[in-house]
Amino acid sequence: MASSPRKNSNNYSHAEAGRIAGTSRAARGKKGAAAAAAEKGGVTAKRAGLAKNAVSEKNTVQSLAKGFRVLEAFTAQEPELTMAEVARLAGIDNATAFRFLNTLVEIGYVDRVADSRKFRLALKVLDLGFNAIARSDLRTRARPILRGLVGEINEAASIGVLEGADVLYVERIQAGLARLGVDIRIGSRVPAYSTAIGHAILAWLSRPDQIAVLEAQPRRQLTATTETNLEALLKRLEQVKRRGYAISDQETVSGLYVIAAPILDPDGVPLAGLSIAAPAFQTELKAFEAAGAGAVMQAAKALSRALQSSGGFTHERTMS
């Protein structure tokens, strides 16, 4: 007997319903898996972010960051603030603001406003920006002058500033000296007591400042000709100032002669030193001095004038 159309229709309906239900379950399964994967991915990303933050915090000093937020709380619109206002603007509590402000007052970056409970930035804050700008200007203006000093005899010309008891090299043009094993580059530090640049700067300082710098670190015998006696060094600085330049006979590096002259501001305060260097096997000390001293002094004066015409270069010496 033939099947009735109604029965076939019912069979088709059940089969179709099963197929749809299966498809729906599969879809739900995929959606669930996707959700699970997304959740897992979110947890992984969150953990990665936490790990990254942990590494970042490990490599930073949060208290220093808070200190700078305290300084940044002062603005042109609000130059004077109370402790509570500083705390609010810096996002710290009053006790922390109190400690930071007292520290900044002690080291000279913040002043107390007389007859009030307010604080304001001290002028020392300006030095941070001015020194960066001025040093950049010093290097820019020094490069062509230094290039003109390097030749067949003079294998290097440099600019150095006094940082504590050391000379810090801020610019250098070098043509040779590698054969002498000389590894002086921008950022190198050498003791002021043993260098021509150090002597050129120190000679224009007051006697108390000279002694303070010379006594700030042990004076070791770096080479056979290094002078370490304080009285002898002070007498030598007097000679340097009388003749206008300093000369080093292999006192920091064996086999290297150096002549240096000071870069002065309009008041005669030394801002930096300019030097030339030559290998001792290539020339005699007397010949090197006769040929180079005038050129070094002239170059230092030219750089001094250039800096003064551009607004000047101020370098605050730091004793460390």
LUMBANU-367721 format. One record per residue (C-alpha): residue in three letters; y, z, x. Coordinates in steps of 0.25 Angstrom, whole numbers, always signed. Layout:
BEGIN
res | c2 | c3 | c1
Ala | Y | Z | X
...
//
This chain:
BEGIN
res | c2 | c3 | c1
Met | +0 | +0 | +0
Ala | +14 | -3 | +5
Ser | +23 | +8 | +9
Ser | +34 | +10 | +0
Pro | +48 | +7 | +5
Arg | +53 | +21 | +2
Lys | +42 | +27 | +11
Asn | +46 | +18 | +22
Ser | +60 | +22 | +20
Asn | +57 | +37 | +21
Asn | +49 | +34 | +34
Tyr | +61 | +27 | +40
Ser | +70 | +38 | +37
His | +61 | +48 | +43
Ala | +60 | +40 | +56
Glu | +75 | +37 | +57
Ala | +78 | +52 | +55
Gly | +69 | +56 | +66
Arg | +75 | +45 | +75
Ile | +89 | +50 | +72
Ala | +85 | +65 | +74
Gly | +79 | +61 | +87
Thr | +91 | +54 | +91
Ser | +100 | +66 | +87
Arg | +91 | +76 | +95
Ala | +92 | +67 | +107
Ala | +107 | +66 | +106
Arg | +108 | +81 | +104
Gly | +100 | +83 | +116
Lys | +108 | +73 | +125
Lys | +121 | +80 | +120
Gly | +115 | +94 | +123
Ala | +111 | +89 | +137
Ala | +125 | +83 | +139
Ala | +131 | +96 | +135
Ala | +122 | +104 | +144
Ala | +125 | +95 | +155
Ala | +140 | +96 | +152
Glu | +139 | +111 | +152
Lys | +132 | +112 | +165
Gly | +142 | +102 | +171
Gly | +153 | +111 | +166
Val | +147 | +123 | +172
Thr | +144 | +116 | +185
Ala | +159 | +111 | +185
Lys | +164 | +125 | +182
Arg | +155 | +131 | +193
Ala | +160 | +120 | +203
Gly | +175 | +124 | +199
Leu | +172 | +138 | +201
Ala | +166 | +136 | +215
Lys | +178 | +127 | +218
Asn | +188 | +138 | +214
Ala | +180 | +148 | +222
Val | +180 | +139 | +235
Ser | +195 | +137 | +232
Glu | +198 | +151 | +231
Lys | +190 | +155 | +243
Asn | +198 | +145 | +251
Thr | +212 | +150 | +246
Val | +220 | +163 | +247
Gln | +224 | +166 | +233
Ser | +234 | +177 | +237
Leu | +241 | +167 | +245
Ala | +242 | +158 | +233
Lys | +248 | +169 | +225
Gly | +258 | +172 | +236
Phe | +263 | +157 | +235
Arg | +263 | +158 | +219
Val | +273 | +170 | +221
Leu | +282 | +162 | +230
Glu | +281 | +150 | +220
Ala | +285 | +159 | +209
Phe | +300 | +159 | +214
Thr | +307 | +146 | +210
Ala | +321 | +141 | +210
Gln | +322 | +145 | +195
Glu | +317 | +159 | +198
Pro | +320 | +162 | +212
Glu | +320 | +177 | +210
Leu | +308 | +184 | +203
Thr | +303 | +198 | +200
Met | +289 | +202 | +204
Ala | +284 | +201 | +190
Glu | +290 | +187 | +188
Val | +283 | +182 | +201
Ala | +270 | +188 | +196
Arg | +271 | +180 | +183
Leu | +275 | +167 | +190
Ala | +264 | +168 | +201
Gly | +253 | +172 | +191
Ile | +250 | +185 | +198
Asp | +251 | +200 | +194
Asn | +263 | +209 | +197
Ala | +256 | +217 | +208
Thr | +252 | +204 | +216
Ala | +266 | +198 | +214
Phe | +271 | +212 | +220
Arg | +262 | +211 | +232
Phe | +265 | +196 | +235
Leu | +280 | +198 | +233
Asn | +280 | +210 | +243
Thr | +273 | +202 | +253
Leu | +282 | +190 | +252
Val | +294 | +198 | +253
Glu | +288 | +205 | +266
Ile | +285 | +192 | +273
Gly | +299 | +186 | +269
Tyr | +295 | +175 | +258
Val | +301 | +183 | +246
Asp | +314 | +192 | +245
Arg | +317 | +203 | +235
Val | +329 | +201 | +228
Ala | +339 | +213 | +230
Asp | +341 | +222 | +219
Ser | +331 | +216 | +210
Arg | +316 | +216 | +208
Lys | +315 | +201 | +211
Phe | +310 | +192 | +222
Arg | +314 | +179 | +228
Leu | +309 | +169 | +239
Ala | +314 | +172 | +253
Leu | +320 | +160 | +261
Lys | +307 | +161 | +270
Val | +300 | +153 | +260
Leu | +309 | +141 | +263
Asp | +303 | +141 | +277
Leu | +289 | +137 | +272
Gly | +295 | +124 | +267
Phe | +306 | +122 | +277
Asn | +296 | +123 | +289
Ala | +286 | +113 | +283
Ile | +298 | +103 | +280
Ala | +304 | +106 | +293
Arg | +292 | +104 | +301
Ser | +289 | +91 | +295
Asp | +303 | +86 | +298
Leu | +301 | +91 | +313
Arg | +288 | +83 | +314
Thr | +294 | +71 | +308
Arg | +306 | +71 | +317
Ala | +298 | +75 | +329
Arg | +288 | +64 | +329
Pro | +297 | +52 | +334
Ile | +303 | +61 | +345
Leu | +289 | +66 | +350
Arg | +284 | +52 | +351
Gly | +296 | +48 | +360
Leu | +292 | +59 | +369
Val | +277 | +55 | +371
Gly | +275 | +44 | +382
Glu | +268 | +42 | +395
Ile | +271 | +56 | +401
Asn | +273 | +65 | +388
Glu | +260 | +64 | +381
Ala | +263 | +73 | +369
Ala | +276 | +78 | +362
Ser | +276 | +89 | +352
Ile | +284 | +98 | +342
Gly | +280 | +113 | +341
Val | +285 | +125 | +333
Leu | +284 | +139 | +336
Glu | +274 | +146 | +326
Gly | +272 | +161 | +330
Ala | +269 | +161 | +345
Asp | +263 | +147 | +345
Val | +269 | +133 | +345
Leu | +264 | +125 | +334
Tyr | +264 | +109 | +336
Val | +270 | +102 | +324
Glu | +271 | +88 | +330
Arg | +265 | +81 | +342
Ile | +264 | +67 | +347
Gln | +253 | +66 | +358
Ala | +250 | +54 | +366
Gly | +240 | +60 | +376
Leu | +236 | +74 | +381
Ala | +222 | +73 | +375
Arg | +216 | +71 | +389
Leu | +222 | +85 | +392
Gly | +215 | +91 | +381
Val | +228 | +95 | +374
Asp | +225 | +97 | +359
Ile | +239 | +100 | +353
Arg | +242 | +94 | +340
Ile | +251 | +96 | +328
Gly | +247 | +110 | +323
Ser | +243 | +115 | +337
Arg | +248 | +129 | +341
Val | +250 | +133 | +356
Pro | +256 | +146 | +361
Ala | +271 | +146 | +362
Tyr | +271 | +154 | +375
Ser | +264 | +143 | +383
Thr | +270 | +130 | +377
Ala | +282 | +122 | +380
Ile | +286 | +121 | +365
Gly | +284 | +136 | +364
His | +294 | +138 | +375
Ala | +304 | +128 | +370
Ile | +304 | +135 | +357
Leu | +304 | +150 | +362
Ala | +315 | +147 | +372
Trp | +325 | +146 | +361
Leu | +320 | +158 | +353
Ser | +326 | +172 | +355
Arg | +320 | +181 | +366
Pro | +313 | +190 | +355
Asp | +307 | +178 | +348
Gln | +302 | +173 | +362
Ile | +295 | +186 | +365
Ala | +289 | +187 | +351
Val | +283 | +173 | +352
Leu | +278 | +175 | +366
Glu | +272 | +189 | +363
Ala | +266 | +184 | +350
Gln | +253 | +180 | +356
Pro | +245 | +182 | +369
Arg | +250 | +173 | +380
Arg | +238 | +167 | +386
Gln | +237 | +159 | +399
Leu | +233 | +145 | +393
Thr | +234 | +138 | +406
Ala | +237 | +141 | +421
Thr | +252 | +139 | +418
Thr | +254 | +147 | +405
Glu | +265 | +157 | +406
Thr | +261 | +170 | +399
Asn | +271 | +180 | +404
Leu | +281 | +184 | +394
Glu | +293 | +186 | +403
Ala | +290 | +173 | +410
Leu | +289 | +166 | +397
Leu | +303 | +172 | +392
Lys | +309 | +167 | +405
Arg | +303 | +153 | +404
Leu | +309 | +152 | +390
Glu | +323 | +155 | +395
Gln | +321 | +143 | +405
Val | +316 | +134 | +394
Lys | +329 | +137 | +386
Arg | +338 | +135 | +398
Arg | +332 | +121 | +401
Gly | +329 | +117 | +386
Tyr | +314 | +114 | +387
Ala | +301 | +121 | +390
Ile | +290 | +115 | +399
Ser | +275 | +119 | +400
Asp | +267 | +117 | +413
Gln | +253 | +116 | +407
Glu | +255 | +130 | +400
Thr | +247 | +127 | +387
Val | +238 | +116 | +391
Ser | +234 | +113 | +406
Gly | +239 | +99 | +411
Leu | +250 | +98 | +401
Tyr | +265 | +99 | +403
Val | +275 | +101 | +391
Ile | +290 | +101 | +389
Ala | +296 | +106 | +376
Ala | +310 | +108 | +370
Pro | +315 | +116 | +358
Ile | +319 | +109 | +345
Leu | +331 | +118 | +340
Asp | +338 | +120 | +327
Pro | +354 | +119 | +327
Asp | +354 | +134 | +331
Gly | +345 | +132 | +343
Val | +333 | +139 | +337
Pro | +320 | +132 | +341
Leu | +313 | +125 | +330
Ala | +302 | +118 | +338
Gly | +298 | +113 | +352
Leu | +296 | +98 | +356
Ser | +287 | +95 | +368
Ile | +281 | +85 | +377
Ala | +268 | +86 | +385
Ala | +262 | +78 | +397
Pro | +250 | +80 | +405
Ala | +252 | +87 | +418
Phe | +243 | +76 | +426
Gln | +253 | +65 | +421
Thr | +266 | +71 | +426
Glu | +272 | +82 | +435
Leu | +278 | +94 | +427
Lys | +292 | +92 | +434
Ala | +292 | +77 | +430
Phe | +287 | +80 | +416
Glu | +299 | +90 | +414
Ala | +309 | +80 | +420
Ala | +305 | +69 | +411
Gly | +302 | +76 | +398
Ala | +311 | +88 | +397
Gly | +324 | +80 | +393
Ala | +316 | +72 | +383
Val | +310 | +84 | +377
Met | +323 | +91 | +375
Gln | +330 | +78 | +370
Ala | +319 | +76 | +360
Ala | +319 | +91 | +355
Lys | +334 | +90 | +353
Ala | +333 | +77 | +345
Leu | +322 | +83 | +336
Ser | +331 | +96 | +334
Arg | +343 | +87 | +330
Ala | +334 | +79 | +321
Leu | +329 | +91 | +314
Gln | +343 | +97 | +312
Ser | +348 | +85 | +306
Ser | +337 | +85 | +296
Gly | +340 | +99 | +292
Gly | +332 | +106 | +303
Phe | +319 | +112 | +305
Thr | +316 | +127 | +304
His | +304 | +133 | +309
Glu | +302 | +148 | +307
Arg | +293 | +154 | +318
Thr | +282 | +162 | +313
Met | +275 | +173 | +322
Ser | +260 | +174 | +319
//
